[in-house]
């Protein structure tokens, strides 16, 4: 005898939908994590260059104000190039 939902598989479409939603969700999270980590890595290298640039500017400013000698200035600039 046939059931109203046809052979008892009436909820099968719901499980297929849930399975596809999980698969799409996992793929979306993986893509998000990969893109976010790539941006983070690019940002951190840019921050190092920015900090080094700020340090050079600070040394130049200290030398211009007369806070450090020419020898100290040269040594600091050499250290920052490394």
Long-range contacts (C-beta under 8 A, 24 or more apart in sequence): 52-80, 55-80, 56-80
